[in-house]
Amino acid sequence: MTNLGVQPLCMESYGSRSAQHYRALPDGRLDCIPEGPQNRGFRSLREIFMLVFLPQGYPESVSSDYLAYQIWDTVQAFASSITGTLATQAVLKGVGVGDEASTVTAATVTWILKDGTGMLGRILFAWSKGSKLDCDAKQWRLFADVLNDMAILMEILAPAFPACFTLIVCISGFFKCIVGVAGGATRAALTMHQARRDNMADVSAKDGSQETLVNLAGLFFSLLLIPLVADNLRAVRSVCMETLNRARLRLVLRHFLQRGKVLGPALANPQEPLVPGFQQELRMNLGIPLHTVVSRVADFQKALEGNATNHLIFFNRAAGTVSILLHRLAGSVDVIKACTHAFLLEVLLYQDVAMSALEEESLLDLQRRLREDHSEPENKDSTAISETHQLLDKIFPKFLAGLTAAGWVTDRNLLGPDEWRMDWTIPEKKTL
């Protein structure tokens, strides 16, 4: 017991996990006295577990959603470990392991085809979607989990269809390599989000240790196919990202127009659609070259008239596309403003703005003129862009201030612009 009459020499703590103080003994030695319960055996085991499997400084060194995500991700990985073992057993059986009539050559060719198809899938997927994985990390993480489950199911069922066995395992290998790319890339994005002390390496390493422990536990249940958890959705739903991607910006803007308030990350993230393309009425092309949208000098000059922003926007009603060109000096806030412009146009075309809390009269008038018939659609679309510019100039400063106040990060984003940038003269250039 601590002697209350003796003043401690000093105190120290290890993050928020433990604290202790020191006092001087009569013989001149230091006596270390832990604070709190004295059950050292339990505390030692708990501390060892936390040191081995959690990032240093937990929970202060990671985001607030770290534990919820890791719990559900671990449960999902445990279930995948069990079914994955069954899938491996099925594939080995399918290639002839234990069958005297099968040849080593036939099994080797099947395995090579399976691995080769998977390598091809890895290259193609990384080429076609690699630049988009950061922007919608939660969607692609869920996509990877679902695709992995599909691949495992195909491998388990493959021996039941011997005539198509090679084709089935090749497709499964193709899917699994896509899972490897999508899962690895989105894991990196989520690790960047979770690491709050520039400790990405530590968070990533401890995640690997957790996964290894789960796989070891899964080995003990590998012969049992019990649907412990079918809810992979819970893992990605628990992630609360403060950066804006297209889905989150669309949600926040629509709520802002309806209620006059900006949703914070904690409220917007659970509402984010995790199925790609959901709630998208207009296709947005962000950061594209000029020649893909304009073929006449007059059209380019018309887009510049009265435009004091760092983006040019072109609307093609027939194709259902909004194309955005970014200025060479466009920063993160400029990109957010450009996307807000596109989503504002989308709201005017496809959403009901009758009960809007902001600029209701202006929104209704502009929406009515956008929707009415016109003999020259190109002129109509050009006029719409000009008028939405004016409306955007009114509401964006308040919207941006609301984003910052609500806790959104605006100095970087996940809106996924392409690399094309232009240089044009901006009259009375604004920074917003």
C-alpha positions as CSV (number, residue, x, y, z in Angstrom):
1,M,0.0,0.0,0.0
2,T,1.1,3.6,-0.7
3,N,2.2,5.6,2.3
4,L,0.0,8.6,2.1
5,G,2.3,10.6,4.3
6,V,5.3,10.3,1.9
7,Q,5.3,12.8,-0.9
8,P,6.2,11.1,-4.3
9,L,9.4,12.3,-6.0
10,C,7.8,12.1,-9.4
11,M,5.1,10.5,-11.5
12,E,5.1,9.0,-15.0
13,S,2.6,7.5,-17.4
14,Y,2.5,5.3,-20.5
15,G,-0.1,6.9,-22.7
16,S,-3.5,6.6,-21.0
17,R,-3.0,2.9,-20.2
18,S,-0.9,3.0,-16.9
19,A,0.6,5.4,-14.4
20,Q,3.0,5.1,-11.5
21,H,4.9,7.2,-9.1
22,Y,8.2,7.0,-7.3
23,R,9.2,7.6,-3.7
24,A,12.5,7.5,-1.9
25,L,13.2,4.6,0.5
26,P,15.2,5.2,3.7
27,D,18.2,3.3,2.2
28,G,18.3,5.7,-0.7
29,R,16.7,3.4,-3.3
30,L,13.7,4.4,-5.5
31,D,10.4,2.6,-5.0
32,C,8.1,2.4,-8.0
33,I,4.4,2.3,-7.0
34,P,1.8,1.6,-9.8
35,E,-1.4,3.4,-9.7
36,G,-4.8,1.6,-9.7
37,P,-5.5,-2.1,-9.1
38,Q,-2.6,-4.3,-8.0
39,N,-3.6,-7.4,-9.9
40,R,-0.2,-7.6,-11.7
41,G,-0.8,-11.0,-13.4
42,F,-3.9,-9.8,-15.2
43,R,-2.4,-6.4,-16.0
44,S,0.7,-8.0,-17.3
45,L,-1.2,-10.3,-19.7
46,R,-3.3,-7.4,-20.8
47,E,-0.3,-5.1,-21.4
48,I,1.5,-7.8,-23.3
49,F,-1.5,-8.3,-25.6
50,M,-1.8,-4.6,-26.2
51,L,1.9,-4.2,-26.9
52,V,2.0,-7.0,-29.4
53,F,-1.3,-6.4,-31.2
54,L,-2.1,-2.7,-30.9
55,P,-0.2,0.4,-32.1
56,Q,2.0,2.1,-29.6
57,G,0.2,4.8,-27.8
58,Y,-3.3,3.3,-28.4
59,P,-5.9,4.7,-28.2
60,E,-4.5,8.2,-28.6
61,S,-2.3,7.3,-31.6
62,V,-5.2,6.1,-33.8
63,S,-8.6,7.4,-35.0
64,S,-11.7,7.0,-32.8
65,D,-13.2,4.4,-35.2
66,Y,-10.1,2.1,-35.1
67,L,-11.4,-0.4,-32.5
68,A,-14.8,-0.8,-34.1
69,Y,-13.4,-1.4,-37.6
70,Q,-10.7,-3.8,-36.3
71,I,-13.2,-5.9,-34.4
72,W,-15.5,-6.4,-37.3
73,D,-12.7,-6.8,-39.8
74,T,-11.2,-9.5,-37.5
75,V,-14.5,-11.4,-37.3
76,Q,-14.8,-11.2,-41.1
77,A,-11.2,-12.4,-41.5
78,F,-11.8,-15.3,-39.1
79,A,-14.8,-16.5,-41.2
80,S,-12.8,-16.1,-44.4
81,S,-9.9,-18.1,-42.9
82,I,-12.2,-21.0,-42.2
83,T,-13.9,-21.0,-45.6
84,G,-10.6,-20.4,-47.3
85,T,-9.2,-23.6,-45.8
86,L,-12.2,-25.5,-47.1
87,A,-11.7,-23.9,-50.5
88,T,-8.1,-24.9,-50.6
89,Q,-9.1,-28.5,-49.8
90,A,-11.6,-28.5,-52.6
91,V,-9.1,-27.2,-55.1
92,L,-6.5,-29.8,-54.1
93,K,-9.2,-32.5,-54.5
94,G,-10.2,-31.1,-57.8
95,V,-6.7,-31.2,-59.3
96,G,-6.3,-34.8,-58.3
97,V,-4.7,-35.0,-54.9
98,G,-5.4,-38.4,-53.5
99,D,-6.7,-39.7,-56.8
100,E,-4.5,-42.4,-58.3
101,A,-6.0,-41.8,-61.8
102,S,-4.8,-38.2,-61.9
103,T,-1.4,-37.2,-63.2
104,V,1.1,-34.7,-61.8
105,T,1.3,-33.0,-65.2
106,A,-2.5,-32.3,-65.4
107,A,-2.5,-30.9,-61.8
108,T,0.5,-28.7,-62.6
109,V,-1.0,-27.3,-65.8
110,T,-4.3,-26.5,-63.9
111,W,-2.4,-24.7,-61.1
112,I,-0.3,-22.8,-63.6
113,L,-3.4,-21.7,-65.5
114,K,-5.1,-20.7,-62.3
115,D,-2.1,-18.6,-61.1
116,G,-1.5,-17.1,-64.6
117,T,-5.1,-15.9,-64.9
118,G,-4.8,-14.4,-61.5
119,M,-1.7,-12.5,-62.4
120,L,-3.4,-11.1,-65.5
121,G,-6.3,-10.0,-63.4
122,R,-4.0,-8.2,-61.0
123,I,-2.4,-6.2,-63.8
124,L,-5.7,-5.3,-65.5
125,F,-7.5,-4.3,-62.3
126,A,-4.6,-2.1,-61.1
127,W,-4.4,-0.4,-64.5
128,S,-8.1,0.3,-64.8
129,K,-9.1,1.1,-61.2
130,G,-5.8,1.8,-59.3
131,S,-6.2,5.6,-59.3
132,K,-9.8,5.3,-57.9
133,L,-9.2,3.1,-54.9
134,D,-8.2,6.0,-52.6
135,C,-11.3,8.0,-53.4
136,D,-13.8,5.4,-52.4
137,A,-11.9,3.2,-50.0
138,K,-14.9,1.9,-48.1
139,Q,-16.7,0.9,-51.3
140,W,-13.7,-0.9,-52.7
141,R,-13.0,-2.6,-49.3
142,L,-16.5,-4.0,-49.2
143,F,-16.2,-4.9,-52.9
144,A,-13.0,-6.9,-52.1
145,D,-14.7,-8.7,-49.2
146,V,-17.7,-9.7,-51.3
147,L,-15.6,-10.8,-54.3
148,N,-13.3,-12.8,-52.0
149,D,-16.4,-14.6,-50.7
150,M,-17.5,-15.3,-54.2
151,A,-14.1,-16.7,-55.2
152,I,-14.1,-19.0,-52.1
153,L,-17.6,-20.3,-52.9
154,M,-16.6,-21.0,-56.5
155,E,-13.5,-23.0,-55.3
156,I,-15.6,-25.0,-52.9
157,L,-18.2,-25.9,-55.6
158,A,-15.6,-26.5,-58.4
159,P,-15.1,-30.2,-57.7
160,A,-18.8,-30.8,-58.3
161,F,-18.4,-29.7,-61.9
162,P,-15.3,-31.6,-63.2
163,A,-15.9,-30.7,-66.8
164,C,-15.6,-27.0,-65.9
165,F,-13.2,-27.3,-63.0
166,T,-10.2,-25.6,-64.7
167,L,-12.4,-22.7,-65.9
168,I,-14.0,-22.2,-62.5
169,V,-10.6,-22.1,-60.6
170,C,-9.2,-19.8,-63.2
171,I,-12.0,-17.3,-62.7
172,S,-11.7,-17.8,-58.9
173,G,-7.9,-17.0,-59.2
174,F,-8.7,-14.0,-61.3
175,F,-11.1,-12.7,-58.6
176,K,-8.7,-13.4,-55.8
177,C,-5.9,-11.4,-57.4
178,I,-8.4,-8.5,-57.8
179,V,-9.2,-8.9,-54.1
180,G,-5.5,-8.7,-53.4
181,V,-5.1,-5.4,-55.2
182,A,-8.3,-3.8,-54.0
183,G,-7.9,-5.1,-50.4
184,G,-4.2,-4.1,-50.1
185,A,-4.7,-0.6,-51.6
186,T,-7.8,0.2,-49.5
187,R,-6.1,-1.1,-46.4
188,A,-3.3,1.4,-47.1
189,A,-5.9,4.2,-47.4
190,L,-7.6,3.1,-44.2
191,T,-4.3,2.9,-42.4
192,M,-3.5,6.5,-43.4
193,H,-6.8,7.5,-42.0
194,Q,-6.3,5.6,-38.7
195,A,-2.8,6.7,-38.0
196,R,-2.9,9.9,-36.1
197,R,0.8,10.3,-35.0
198,D,2.5,9.7,-38.3
199,N,2.6,6.0,-37.2
200,M,1.4,4.3,-40.4
201,A,4.1,1.6,-40.3
202,D,3.2,0.7,-36.7
203,V,-0.6,0.6,-37.4
204,S,0.0,-1.5,-40.5
205,A,2.4,-3.9,-38.7
206,K,0.0,-4.4,-35.8
207,D,-2.8,-5.0,-38.3
208,G,-0.7,-7.8,-39.9
209,S,-0.1,-9.3,-36.4
210,Q,-3.9,-9.3,-35.7
211,E,-4.6,-11.0,-39.1
212,T,-1.9,-13.6,-38.4
213,L,-3.5,-14.3,-35.0
214,V,-6.9,-14.7,-36.6
215,N,-5.6,-17.1,-39.2
216,L,-4.0,-19.2,-36.5
217,A,-7.3,-19.3,-34.6
218,G,-9.0,-20.2,-37.9
219,L,-6.8,-23.3,-38.3
220,F,-8.5,-24.8,-35.3
221,F,-11.9,-24.5,-36.9
222,S,-10.9,-25.2,-40.5
223,L,-13.0,-28.3,-40.8
224,L,-16.2,-26.5,-39.7
225,L,-18.2,-24.4,-42.1
226,I,-20.2,-22.3,-39.6
227,P,-21.6,-19.0,-40.8
228,L,-20.3,-17.1,-37.8
229,V,-20.7,-13.7,-39.4
230,A,-22.2,-12.7,-42.7
231,D,-22.2,-9.0,-42.0
232,N,-18.9,-7.7,-43.6
233,L,-20.8,-4.5,-44.0
234,R,-20.4,-3.7,-40.3
235,A,-16.6,-3.3,-40.7
236,V,-16.7,-0.7,-43.4
237,R,-19.7,1.0,-41.9
238,S,-17.8,1.7,-38.7
239,V,-15.1,3.7,-40.5
240,C,-15.6,7.5,-40.1
241,M,-13.5,9.3,-42.7
242,E,-13.1,13.1,-42.5
243,T,-12.0,13.6,-46.1
244,L,-14.6,14.2,-48.8
245,N,-15.1,11.8,-51.7
246,R,-17.8,12.2,-54.3
247,A,-20.4,10.2,-52.4
248,R,-19.9,12.1,-49.1
249,L,-19.8,15.5,-50.7
250,R,-23.0,14.7,-52.6
251,L,-24.7,13.7,-49.3
252,V,-23.4,16.7,-47.4
253,L,-24.4,19.2,-50.1
254,R,-28.0,17.9,-50.5
255,H,-28.5,18.1,-46.7
256,F,-27.0,21.6,-46.7
257,L,-29.5,22.7,-49.4
258,Q,-32.4,21.1,-47.6
259,R,-31.6,22.1,-44.0
260,G,-29.1,24.9,-44.2
261,K,-26.6,22.9,-42.0
262,V,-23.6,20.8,-42.9
263,L,-23.6,17.2,-41.8
264,G,-20.4,16.2,-39.8
265,P,-18.4,13.1,-40.6
266,A,-20.0,11.1,-37.9
267,L,-23.5,11.6,-39.4
268,A,-22.6,11.5,-43.0
269,N,-20.4,8.4,-43.1
270,P,-23.1,5.9,-42.0
271,Q,-25.3,7.3,-44.9
272,E,-22.6,6.9,-47.5
273,P,-23.8,4.5,-50.2
274,L,-21.3,1.6,-50.5
275,V,-22.6,0.3,-53.9
276,P,-20.7,2.2,-56.7
277,G,-22.9,4.4,-58.8
278,F,-25.8,4.5,-56.3
279,Q,-27.6,7.9,-56.2
280,Q,-25.6,9.1,-59.2
281,E,-27.8,10.8,-61.8
282,L,-25.0,12.7,-63.7
283,R,-21.7,11.3,-64.6
284,M,-18.9,13.6,-63.6
285,N,-15.5,13.8,-65.5
286,L,-13.1,15.7,-63.3
287,G,-9.8,17.1,-64.5
288,I,-10.0,16.3,-68.2
289,P,-8.4,17.8,-71.3
290,L,-10.1,20.6,-73.2
291,H,-10.3,18.8,-76.6
292,T,-12.6,16.1,-75.1
293,V,-15.4,18.6,-74.5
294,V,-14.9,21.6,-76.8
295,S,-14.2,21.7,-80.5
296,R,-14.9,25.4,-81.2
297,V,-13.1,28.5,-80.0
298,A,-16.5,30.3,-79.4
299,D,-17.6,27.6,-76.9
300,F,-14.3,27.9,-75.0
301,Q,-14.6,31.7,-74.9
302,K,-18.2,31.5,-73.8
303,A,-17.2,29.3,-70.8
304,L,-14.7,31.9,-69.8
305,E,-17.2,34.8,-69.7
306,G,-17.9,35.9,-66.2
307,N,-16.0,32.9,-64.7
308,A,-13.7,33.9,-61.9
309,T,-13.1,30.4,-60.5
310,N,-10.3,27.9,-61.0
311,H,-12.5,25.5,-63.0
312,L,-14.5,25.4,-66.2
313,I,-17.6,23.3,-66.3
314,F,-19.4,21.9,-69.4
315,F,-22.8,20.2,-69.3
316,N,-24.0,17.7,-71.9
317,R,-27.6,17.0,-71.2
318,A,-28.0,14.4,-73.9
319,A,-25.0,12.3,-72.6
320,G,-25.9,13.0,-69.0
321,T,-22.3,14.2,-68.2
322,V,-20.7,17.1,-66.5
323,S,-17.1,17.7,-67.6
324,I,-14.8,19.8,-65.4
325,L,-11.5,21.4,-66.5
326,L,-9.2,22.5,-63.6
327,H,-6.8,25.4,-63.7
328,R,-3.1,24.9,-63.1
329,L,-3.3,26.7,-59.8
330,A,-6.4,24.8,-58.5
331,G,-6.0,23.6,-55.0
332,S,-8.0,21.2,-52.9
333,V,-10.7,23.8,-52.1
334,D,-11.0,24.7,-55.8
335,V,-11.6,21.0,-56.6
336,I,-14.2,20.8,-53.9
337,K,-15.9,23.9,-55.3
338,A,-15.8,22.4,-58.8
339,C,-17.5,19.2,-57.6
340,T,-20.0,21.2,-55.6
341,H,-20.9,23.0,-58.8
342,A,-21.5,19.7,-60.6
343,F,-23.6,18.3,-57.7
344,L,-25.6,21.5,-57.5
345,L,-26.5,21.1,-61.2
346,E,-27.5,17.5,-60.5
347,V,-29.8,18.6,-57.6
348,L,-31.5,21.2,-59.8
349,L,-32.1,18.6,-62.5
350,Y,-33.2,15.6,-60.5
351,Q,-34.1,16.6,-56.9
352,D,-37.1,18.5,-55.4
353,V,-35.9,21.9,-54.1
354,A,-39.3,23.2,-53.1
355,M,-38.5,22.9,-49.3
356,S,-34.9,24.1,-49.6
357,A,-33.7,26.1,-46.6
358,L,-31.2,28.1,-48.8
359,E,-32.0,30.4,-51.7
360,E,-35.3,28.6,-52.2
361,E,-36.7,31.1,-54.7
362,S,-33.5,31.2,-56.8
363,L,-33.3,27.4,-56.8
364,L,-36.9,27.0,-57.8
365,D,-36.7,29.5,-60.6
366,L,-33.5,28.1,-62.0
367,Q,-34.8,24.5,-61.7
368,R,-38.0,25.5,-63.6
369,R,-36.0,27.0,-66.5
370,L,-33.6,24.0,-66.6
371,R,-36.4,21.5,-66.9
372,E,-38.6,23.4,-69.4
373,D,-38.3,22.5,-73.1
374,H,-36.0,24.6,-75.3
375,S,-35.4,24.5,-79.1
376,E,-31.7,24.9,-78.7
377,P,-30.4,22.6,-76.0
378,E,-26.8,23.7,-76.4
379,N,-27.7,27.4,-75.6
380,K,-29.9,26.2,-72.8
381,D,-27.1,24.2,-71.2
382,S,-24.7,27.1,-71.5
383,T,-27.1,29.5,-69.9
384,A,-27.7,27.0,-67.1
385,I,-24.0,26.8,-66.4
386,S,-23.7,30.6,-66.2
387,E,-26.6,30.9,-63.8
388,T,-25.4,28.1,-61.6
389,H,-22.1,29.9,-61.3
390,Q,-23.9,32.9,-59.8
391,L,-25.8,30.6,-57.4
392,L,-22.6,28.8,-56.4
393,D,-20.9,32.1,-55.6
394,K,-23.7,32.9,-53.1
395,I,-23.8,29.6,-51.2
396,F,-20.3,28.2,-51.4
397,P,-18.5,30.5,-48.9
398,K,-21.1,29.5,-46.3
399,F,-20.9,25.8,-47.3
400,L,-17.1,25.8,-47.1
401,A,-17.2,27.4,-43.6
402,G,-19.7,24.8,-42.6
403,L,-17.5,22.0,-43.8
404,T,-14.6,23.3,-41.7
405,A,-16.8,23.8,-38.6
406,A,-18.3,20.4,-38.9
407,G,-14.9,18.7,-38.9
408,W,-14.3,17.9,-42.6
409,V,-10.8,18.1,-44.0
410,T,-10.6,20.6,-46.9
411,D,-6.9,20.9,-47.5
412,R,-7.0,17.5,-49.2
413,N,-9.7,15.4,-50.7
414,L,-10.6,12.0,-52.3
415,L,-12.6,13.4,-55.2
416,G,-10.4,11.7,-57.7
417,P,-9.5,14.3,-60.4
418,D,-7.5,13.3,-63.4
419,E,-4.1,14.9,-63.8
420,W,-5.0,17.3,-66.7
421,R,-4.6,21.0,-65.7
422,M,-5.0,24.2,-67.9
423,D,-3.7,27.7,-67.8
424,W,-6.1,30.5,-68.7
425,T,-6.6,34.1,-67.6
426,I,-8.9,34.4,-64.7
427,P,-10.5,37.9,-64.3
428,E,-10.6,39.0,-60.7
429,K,-9.5,35.6,-59.6
430,K,-11.0,34.3,-56.4
431,T,-9.4,31.8,-54.0
432,L,-12.6,29.9,-53.2
